[in-house]
Amino acid sequence: MSLATKYQVNSVRQRIIQHLENDWPTSLMEWCAFRASLAGRVDLHNTMEYWDYAEVHFPEPASAIRLAMESGVKSILPAAFYRLAISKSDTSWD
């Protein structure tokens, strides 16, 4: 992303942004569709099964937040912060 930005290769930058936005839904409607698509792969009512699946298949939220801030792709921030807020590591606060 930084090289595409530095050398003004906008087509590559836009493609990276599209992939990021696919990984991190940018609207409530997209988030609901994303969760519904998960329902076919994972029992969302079984918290452990969901988190085991999420840890393997989803991008890590803190890295996504850092990339978004450094590259100006703020559209993914709400979903990344939400995912970070509900991450498995937060269970230690109970």
The first five atom37 places (N, CA, C, CB, O) and aatype in JSON, in Angstrom:
{
  "aatype": [12, 15, 10, 0, 16, 11, 18, 5, 19, 2, 15, 19, 1, 5, 1, 9, 9, 5, 8, 10, 6, 2, 3, 17, 14, 16, 15, 10, 12, 6, 17, 4, 0, 13, 1, 0, 15, 10, 0, 7, 1, 19, 3, 10, 8, 2, 16, 12, 6, 18, 17, 3, 18, 0, 6, 19, 8, 13, 14, 6, 14, 0, 15, 0, 9, 1, 10, 0, 12, 6, 15, 7, 19, 11, 15, 9, 10, 14, 0, 0, 13, 18, 1, 10, 0, 9, 15, 11, 15, 3, 16, 15, 17, 3],
  "atom_mask": [
    [1, 1, 1, 1, 1],
    [1, 1, 1, 1, 1],
    [1, 1, 1, 1, 1],
    [1, 1, 1, 1, 1],
    [1, 1, 1, 1, 1],
    [1, 1, 1, 1, 1],
    [1, 1, 1, 1, 1],
    [1, 1, 1, 1, 1],
    [1, 1, 1, 1, 1],
    [1, 1, 1, 1, 1],
    [1, 1, 1, 1, 1],
    [1, 1, 1, 1, 1],
    [1, 1, 1, 1, 1],
    [1, 1, 1, 1, 1],
    [1, 1, 1, 1, 1],
    [1, 1, 1, 1, 1],
    [1, 1, 1, 1, 1],
    [1, 1, 1, 1, 1],
    [1, 1, 1, 1, 1],
    [1, 1, 1, 1, 1],
    [1, 1, 1, 1, 1],
    [1, 1, 1, 1, 1],
    [1, 1, 1, 1, 1],
    [1, 1, 1, 1, 1],
    [1, 1, 1, 1, 1],
    [1, 1, 1, 1, 1],
    [1, 1, 1, 1, 1],
    [1, 1, 1, 1, 1],
    [1, 1, 1, 1, 1],
    [1, 1, 1, 1, 1],
    [1, 1, 1, 1, 1],
    [1, 1, 1, 1, 1],
    [1, 1, 1, 1, 1],
    [1, 1, 1, 1, 1],
    [1, 1, 1, 1, 1],
    [1, 1, 1, 1, 1],
    [1, 1, 1, 1, 1],
    [1, 1, 1, 1, 1],
    [1, 1, 1, 1, 1],
    [1, 1, 1, 0, 1],
    [1, 1, 1, 1, 1],
    [1, 1, 1, 1, 1],
    [1, 1, 1, 1, 1],
    [1, 1, 1, 1, 1],
    [1, 1, 1, 1, 1],
    [1, 1, 1, 1, 1],
    [1, 1, 1, 1, 1],
    [1, 1, 1, 1, 1],
    [1, 1, 1, 1, 1],
    [1, 1, 1, 1, 1],
    [1, 1, 1, 1, 1],
    [1, 1, 1, 1, 1],
    [1, 1, 1, 1, 1],
    [1, 1, 1, 1, 1],
    [1, 1, 1, 1, 1],
    [1, 1, 1, 1, 1],
    [1, 1, 1, 1, 1],
    [1, 1, 1, 1, 1],
    [1, 1, 1, 1, 1],
    [1, 1, 1, 1, 1],
    [1, 1, 1, 1, 1],
    [1, 1, 1, 1, 1],
    [1, 1, 1, 1, 1],
    [1, 1, 1, 1, 1],
    [1, 1, 1, 1, 1],
    [1, 1, 1, 1, 1],
    [1, 1, 1, 1, 1],
    [1, 1, 1, 1, 1],
    [1, 1, 1, 1, 1],
    [1, 1, 1, 1, 1],
    [1, 1, 1, 1, 1],
    [1, 1, 1, 0, 1],
    [1, 1, 1, 1, 1],
    [1, 1, 1, 1, 1],
    [1, 1, 1, 1, 1],
    [1, 1, 1, 1, 1],
    [1, 1, 1, 1, 1],
    [1, 1, 1, 1, 1],
    [1, 1, 1, 1, 1],
    [1, 1, 1, 1, 1],
    [1, 1, 1, 1, 1],
    [1, 1, 1, 1, 1],
    [1, 1, 1, 1, 1],
    [1, 1, 1, 1, 1],
    [1, 1, 1, 1, 1],
    [1, 1, 1, 1, 1],
    [1, 1, 1, 1, 1],
    [1, 1, 1, 1, 1],
    [1, 1, 1, 1, 1],
    [1, 1, 1, 1, 1],
    [1, 1, 1, 1, 1],
    [1, 1, 1, 1, 1],
    [1, 1, 1, 1, 1],
    [1, 1, 1, 1, 1]
  ],
  "atom_positions": [
    [[0.82, -1.18, 0.0], [0.0, 0.0, 0.0], [0.87, 1.25, 0.0], [-0.94, -0.01, 1.2], [0.61, 2.21, -0.73]],
    [[1.91, 1.24, 0.82], [2.76, 2.43, 0.88], [3.49, 2.67, -0.43], [3.77, 2.31, 2.03], [3.68, 3.82, -0.84]],
    [[3.91, 1.61, -1.1], [4.59, 1.78, -2.39], [3.62, 2.27, -3.46], [5.22, 0.46, -2.84], [3.97, 3.12, -4.28]],
    [[2.4, 1.75, -3.46], [1.4, 2.2, -4.42], [1.08, 3.67, -4.21], [0.11, 1.35, -4.31], [0.86, 4.41, -5.17]],
    [[1.04, 4.09, -2.95], [0.79, 5.49, -2.64], [1.98, 6.36, -3.02], [0.47, 5.66, -1.15], [1.83, 7.4, -3.65]],
    [[3.17, 5.9, -2.62], [4.39, 6.68, -2.89], [4.6, 6.92, -4.38], [5.61, 5.97, -2.32], [4.91, 8.03, -4.8]],
    [[4.41, 5.87, -5.17], [4.66, 5.98, -6.61], [3.39, 6.28, -7.41], [5.28, 4.71, -7.13], [3.39, 6.2, -8.64]],
    [[2.33, 6.63, -6.72], [1.06, 7.06, -7.32], [0.51, 6.05, -8.32], [1.25, 8.4, -8.0], [0.08, 6.41, -9.41]],
    [[0.54, 4.78, -7.92], [-0.06, 3.72, -8.74], [-1.47, 3.52, -8.2], [0.8, 2.36, -8.69], [-1.74, 2.6, -7.42]],
    [[-2.37, 4.41, -8.63], [-3.72, 4.45, -8.08], [-4.53, 3.19, -8.34], [-4.45, 5.63, -8.63], [-5.37, 2.82, -7.52]],
    [[-4.29, 2.53, -9.46], [-5.05, 1.31, -9.74], [-4.73, 0.21, -8.72], [-4.75, 0.8, -11.17], [-5.62, -0.52, -8.29]],
    [[-3.47, 0.11, -8.33], [-3.07, -0.88, -7.32], [-3.6, -0.47, -5.95], [-1.52, -1.03, -7.28], [-4.12, -1.3, -5.2]],
    [[-3.48, 0.8, -5.64], [-4.0, 1.3, -4.35], [-5.49, 1.05, -4.23], [-3.71, 2.81, -4.2], [-5.95, 0.61, -3.17]],
    [[-6.26, 1.32, -5.27], [-7.71, 1.1, -5.24], [-8.04, -0.39, -5.07], [-8.36, 1.64, -6.51], [-8.98, -0.74, -4.37]],
    [[-7.27, -1.23, -5.71], [-7.5, -2.68, -5.57], [-7.23, -3.15, -4.15], [-6.61, -3.46, -6.56], [-7.98, -3.97, -3.61]],
    [[-6.18, -2.63, -3.54], [-5.88, -2.97, -2.14], [-7.01, -2.48, -1.24], [-4.52, -2.36, -1.71], [-7.43, -3.2, -0.33]],
    [[-7.48, -1.28, -1.48], [-8.59, -0.73, -0.67], [-9.83, -1.58, -0.83], [-8.89, 0.73, -1.08], [-10.52, -1.83, 0.15]],
    [[-10.13, -2.04, -2.04], [-11.29, -2.92, -2.25], [-11.16, -4.2, -1.44], [-11.45, -3.25, -3.73], [-12.13, -4.65, -0.83]],
    [[-9.98, -4.79, -1.43], [-9.76, -6.01, -0.66], [-9.91, -5.75, 0.84], [-8.36, -6.59, -0.95], [-10.51, -6.55, 1.56]],
    [[-9.39, -4.63, 1.31], [-9.53, -4.28, 2.72], [-10.99, -4.1, 3.09], [-8.74, -3.01, 3.04], [-11.44, -4.59, 4.13]],
    [[-11.74, -3.39, 2.25], [-13.15, -3.15, 2.53], [-13.97, -4.44, 2.45], [-13.72, -2.12, 1.57], [-15.0, -4.56, 3.12]],
    [[-13.54, -5.39, 1.65], [-14.21, -6.7, 1.63], [-13.95, -7.46, 2.93], [-13.75, -7.54, 0.43], [-14.83, -8.16, 3.42]],
    [[-12.75, -7.32, 3.47], [-12.4, -7.98, 4.73], [-13.01, -7.29, 5.94], [-10.89, -8.04, 4.88], [-13.29, -7.93, 6.96]],
    [[-13.22, -5.99, 5.83], [-13.75, -5.2, 6.94], [-14.99, -4.45, 6.45], [-12.67, -4.19, 7.49], [-14.86, -3.36, 5.9]],
    [[-16.17, -5.02, 6.62], [-17.41, -4.38, 6.13], [-17.52, -2.94, 6.6], [-18.63, -5.17, 6.59], [-17.22, -2.62, 7.75]],
    [[-17.96, -2.06, 5.69], [-17.97, -0.63, 5.98], [-19.35, -0.07, 6.3], [-17.4, 0.11, 4.82], [-19.49, 1.13, 6.53]],
    [[-20.37, -0.91, 6.3], [-21.71, -0.45, 6.66], [-22.4, -1.54, 7.49], [-22.55, -0.09, 5.39], [-21.98, -2.7, 7.47]],
    [[-23.44, -1.15, 8.19], [-24.18, -2.12, 9.0], [-24.78, -3.21, 8.12], [-25.29, -1.41, 9.8], [-24.78, -4.38, 8.5]],
    [[-25.28, -2.84, 6.97], [-25.86, -3.82, 6.05], [-24.81, -4.83, 5.58], [-26.49, -3.11, 4.85], [-25.08, -6.03, 5.53]],
    [[-23.61, -4.34, 5.25], [-22.53, -5.24, 4.83], [-22.09, -6.13, 6.0], [-21.33, -4.43, 4.3], [-21.77, -7.3, 5.8]],
    [[-22.06, -5.55, 7.22], [-21.67, -6.33, 8.39], [-22.68, -7.46, 8.64], [-21.57, -5.41, 9.64], [-22.29, -8.58, 8.93]],
    [[-23.97, -7.16, 8.51], [-25.01, -8.19, 8.69], [-24.88, -9.28, 7.63], [-26.42, -7.55, 8.62], [-25.03, -10.46, 7.93]],
    [[-24.61, -8.89, 6.39], [-24.42, -9.88, 5.33], [-23.18, -10.73, 5.61], [-24.28, -9.19, 3.96], [-23.19, -11.93, 5.36]],
    [[-22.14, -10.11, 6.12], [-20.92, -10.82, 6.47], [-21.21, -11.84, 7.56], [-19.84, -9.84, 6.93], [-20.78, -12.99, 7.46]],
    [[-21.93, -11.43, 8.6], [-22.29, -12.34, 9.69], [-23.18, -13.47, 9.19], [-22.99, -11.58, 10.83], [-23.04, -14.62, 9.62]],
    [[-24.09, -13.16, 8.28], [-24.96, -14.19, 7.72], [-24.16, -15.2, 6.91], [-26.05, -13.56, 6.85], [-24.46, -16.4, 6.95]],
    [[-23.16, -14.74, 6.19], [-22.34, -15.67, 5.41], [-21.52, -16.56, 6.34], [-21.4, -14.9, 4.46], [-21.22, -17.71, 6.01]],
    [[-21.17, -16.04, 7.51], [-20.46, -16.85, 8.5], [-21.34, -17.95, 9.06], [-19.95, -15.97, 9.64], [-20.86, -19.04, 9.37]],
    [[-22.61, -17.66, 9.17], [-23.53, -18.64, 9.76], [-23.5, -19.96, 9.0], [-24.95, -18.08, 9.78], [-23.74, -21.02, 9.58]],
    [[-23.22, -19.9, 7.7], [-23.12, -21.12, 6.91], [-21.85, -21.9, 7.19], [0.0, 0.0, 0.0], [-21.78, -23.09, 6.89]],
    [[-20.85, -21.24, 7.76], [-19.55, -21.88, 8.02], [-19.34, -22.2, 9.49], [-18.44, -21.01, 7.53], [-18.64, -23.16, 9.84]],
    [[-19.93, -21.39, 10.36], [-19.65, -21.5, 11.79], [-20.94, -21.34, 12.57], [-18.6, -20.46, 12.23], [-21.8, -20.54, 12.19]],
    [[-21.08, -22.09, 13.65], [-22.21, -21.91, 14.56], [-21.95, -20.66, 15.38], [-22.42, -23.16, 15.48], [-21.15, -20.67, 16.31]],
    [[-22.64, -19.56, 15.04], [-22.38, -18.29, 15.7], [-22.83, -18.29, 17.16], [-23.07, -17.17, 14.96], [-22.43, -17.42, 17.94]],
    [[-23.66, -19.27, 17.53], [-24.1, -19.35, 18.92], [-23.06, -20.07, 19.79], [-25.45, -20.07, 19.01], [-23.1, -19.96, 21.01]],
    [[-22.15, -20.79, 19.16], [-21.08, -21.46, 19.87], [-19.87, -20.52, 19.86], [-20.73, -22.85, 19.24], [-19.11, -20.49, 18.89]],
    [[-19.69, -19.76, 20.92], [-18.68, -18.72, 20.97], [-17.28, -19.25, 20.71], [-18.72, -18.03, 22.31], [-16.52, -18.65, 19.95]],
    [[-16.93, -20.37, 21.32], [-15.57, -20.91, 21.13], [-15.32, -21.29, 19.67], [-15.36, -22.14, 22.03], [-14.25, -21.01, 19.13]],
    [[-16.31, -21.92, 19.04], [-16.14, -22.3, 17.63], [-15.97, -21.07, 16.76], [-17.35, -23.13, 17.14], [-15.13, -21.06, 15.85]],
    [[-16.76, -20.01, 17.03], [-16.64, -18.78, 16.27], [-15.25, -18.17, 16.43], [-17.72, -17.77, 16.71], [-14.62, -17.81, 15.44]],
    [[-14.77, -18.04, 17.68], [-13.47, -17.41, 17.9], [-12.33, -18.23, 17.31], [-13.23, -17.19, 19.38], [-11.37, -17.66, 16.78]],
    [[-12.42, -19.55, 17.4], [-11.39, -20.39, 16.79], [-11.34, -20.15, 15.29], [-11.64, -21.88, 17.09], [-10.27, -20.04, 14.7]],
    [[-12.51, -20.06, 14.67], [-12.6, -19.8, 13.23], [-12.07, -18.4, 12.91], [-14.05, -19.96, 12.73], [-11.31, -18.21, 11.97]],
    [[-12.49, -17.43, 13.72], [-12.12, -16.03, 13.47], [-10.62, -15.82, 13.58], [-12.84, -15.11, 14.45], [-10.04, -15.11, 12.77]],
    [[-9.99, -16.44, 14.57], [-8.56, -16.24, 14.77], [-7.75, -16.75, 13.58], [-8.11, -16.95, 16.04], [-6.68, -16.22, 13.28]],
    [[-8.25, -17.76, 12.9], [-7.53, -18.34, 11.76], [-7.85, -17.63, 10.45], [-7.86, -19.81, 11.64], [-6.96, -17.45, 9.62]],
    [[-9.12, -17.22, 10.26], [-9.57, -16.77, 8.95], [-9.73, -15.27, 8.77], [-10.84, -17.41, 8.65], [-9.86, -14.8, 7.64]],
    [[-9.72, -14.5, 9.84], [-9.92, -13.06, 9.71], [-8.6, -12.32, 9.87], [-10.94, -12.57, 10.74], [-7.71, -12.78, 10.58]],
    [[-8.48, -11.18, 9.22], [-7.29, -10.35, 9.43], [-7.25, -9.86, 10.88], [-7.28, -9.15, 8.45], [-8.29, -9.69, 11.51]],
    [[-6.08, -9.65, 11.38], [-5.9, -9.21, 12.75], [-6.27, -7.73, 12.86], [-4.44, -9.45, 13.22], [-5.74, -6.92, 12.11]],
    [[-7.17, -7.36, 13.78], [-7.71, -6.0, 13.79], [-6.7, -4.89, 14.1], [-8.81, -5.92, 14.78], [-6.77, -3.83, 13.48]],
    [[-5.79, -5.1, 15.01], [-4.83, -4.03, 15.34], [-3.96, -3.68, 14.13], [-3.95, -4.45, 16.53], [-3.65, -2.51, 13.9]],
    [[-3.57, -4.68, 13.37], [-2.78, -4.42, 12.17], [-3.61, -3.69, 11.12], [-2.25, -5.74, 11.58], [-3.1, -2.8, 10.43]],
    [[-4.87, -4.06, 11.01], [-5.76, -3.38, 10.06], [-5.95, -1.92, 10.45], [-7.13, -4.1, 9.99], [-5.98, -1.04, 9.59]],
    [[-6.08, -1.66, 11.74], [-6.24, -0.29, 12.23], [-4.99, 0.53, 11.92], [-6.53, -0.27, 13.74], [-5.08, 1.67, 11.45]],
    [[-3.84, -0.05, 12.18], [-2.58, 0.67, 11.89], [-2.44, 0.95, 10.4], [-1.38, -0.15, 12.39], [-2.08, 2.07, 10.01]],
    [[-2.71, -0.04, 9.56], [-2.64, 0.15, 8.12], [-3.61, 1.22, 7.67], [-2.92, -1.16, 7.38], [-3.27, 2.07, 6.84]],
    [[-4.83, 1.2, 8.2], [-5.84, 2.19, 7.83], [-5.4, 3.6, 8.2], [-7.17, 1.87, 8.49], [-5.58, 4.54, 7.43]],
    [[-4.83, 3.75, 9.38], [-4.38, 5.07, 9.83], [-3.19, 5.58, 9.0], [-4.01, 5.03, 11.31], [-3.14, 6.75, 8.64]],
    [[-2.25, 4.69, 8.72], [-1.05, 5.1, 7.98], [-1.35, 5.39, 6.51], [0.0, 4.02, 8.07], [-0.69, 6.23, 5.9]],
    [[-2.34, 4.69, 5.95], [-2.59, 4.85, 4.52], [-3.85, 5.66, 4.21], [-2.71, 3.5, 3.89], [-4.17, 5.86, 3.04]],
    [[-4.55, 6.12, 5.22], [-5.72, 6.96, 5.0], [-6.96, 6.21, 4.54], [0.0, 0.0, 0.0], [-7.83, 6.8, 3.91]],
    [[-7.05, 4.94, 4.85], [-8.23, 4.14, 4.47], [-9.11, 4.02, 5.72], [-7.82, 2.7, 3.91], [-9.2, 2.96, 6.34]],
    [[-9.73, 5.12, 6.06], [-10.49, 5.19, 7.31], [-11.84, 4.46, 7.23], [-10.72, 6.62, 7.68], [-12.5, 4.29, 8.26]],
    [[-12.24, 4.03, 6.06], [-13.53, 3.36, 5.91], [-13.58, 2.02, 6.63], [-13.83, 3.15, 4.44], [-14.67, 1.54, 6.97]],
    [[-12.44, 1.4, 6.88], [-12.44, 0.1, 7.55], [-12.31, 0.21, 9.07], [-11.3, -0.75, 7.01], [-12.43, -0.79, 9.78]],
    [[-12.08, 1.41, 9.58], [-11.83, 1.59, 11.0], [-12.98, 1.15, 11.91], [-11.52, 3.02, 11.28], [-12.73, 0.46, 12.9]],
    [[-14.24, 1.5, 11.62], [-15.31, 1.05, 12.53], [-15.36, -0.46, 12.7], [-16.64, 1.54, 12.01], [-15.47, -0.95, 13.83]],
    [[-15.27, -1.2, 11.62], [-15.33, -2.66, 11.72], [-14.1, -3.22, 12.42], [-15.46, -3.28, 10.33], [-14.21, -4.16, 13.2]],
    [[-12.94, -2.66, 12.14], [-11.71, -3.14, 12.77], [-11.72, -2.85, 14.27], [-10.48, -2.5, 12.11], [-11.32, -3.7, 15.07]],
    [[-12.17, -1.66, 14.67], [-12.25, -1.35, 16.09], [-13.3, -2.23, 16.78], [-12.59, 0.14, 16.3], [-13.08, -2.68, 17.91]],
    [[-14.41, -2.47, 16.11], [-15.44, -3.34, 16.69], [-14.89, -4.74, 16.89], [-16.69, -3.38, 15.78], [-15.07, -5.34, 17.95]],
    [[-14.22, -5.26, 15.88], [-13.63, -6.6, 15.98], [-12.59, -6.66, 17.08], [-13.0, -7.02, 14.63], [-12.5, -7.66, 17.8]],
    [[-11.81, -5.61, 17.23], [-10.82, -5.55, 18.31], [-11.52, -5.52, 19.67], [-9.91, -4.32, 18.14], [-11.08, -6.18, 20.61]],
    [[-12.6, -4.76, 19.76], [-13.32, -4.63, 21.03], [-13.93, -5.95, 21.49], [-14.4, -3.58, 20.91], [-14.03, -6.2, 22.69]],
    [[-14.34, -6.78, 20.55], [-14.96, -8.05, 20.94], [-14.01, -9.23, 20.79], [-16.21, -8.3, 20.11], [-14.44, -10.38, 20.81]],
    [[-12.73, -8.94, 20.66], [-11.77, -10.01, 20.42], [-11.65, -10.93, 21.63], [-10.4, -9.43, 20.08], [-11.96, -10.56, 22.76]],
    [[-11.2, -12.12, 21.36], [-11.08, -13.17, 22.37], [-10.21, -12.73, 23.54], [-10.51, -14.44, 21.73], [-10.48, -13.12, 24.68]],
    [[-9.19, -11.96, 23.29], [-8.28, -11.54, 24.36], [-9.0, -10.66, 25.39], [-7.08, -10.78, 23.77], [-8.52, -10.55, 26.53]],
    [[-10.11, -10.04, 25.04], [-10.83, -9.21, 25.99], [-11.52, -10.02, 27.08], [-11.85, -8.37, 25.27], [-11.95, -9.46, 28.08]],
    [[-11.63, -11.33, 26.91], [-12.3, -12.15, 27.92], [-11.53, -12.18, 29.23], [-12.49, -13.56, 27.41], [-12.1, -12.54, 30.26]],
    [[-10.26, -11.8, 29.22], [-9.47, -11.78, 30.45], [-9.93, -10.67, 31.39], [-7.99, -11.6, 30.13], [-9.54, -10.66, 32.56]],
    [[-10.74, -9.74, 30.92], [-11.23, -8.65, 31.76], [-12.41, -9.06, 32.61], [-11.62, -7.48, 30.91], [-12.81, -8.31, 33.5]],
    [[-12.97, -10.23, 32.36], [-14.16, -10.69, 33.11], [-13.87, -10.86, 34.58], [-14.67, -12.0, 32.55], [-14.76, -11.24, 35.34]]
  ]
}
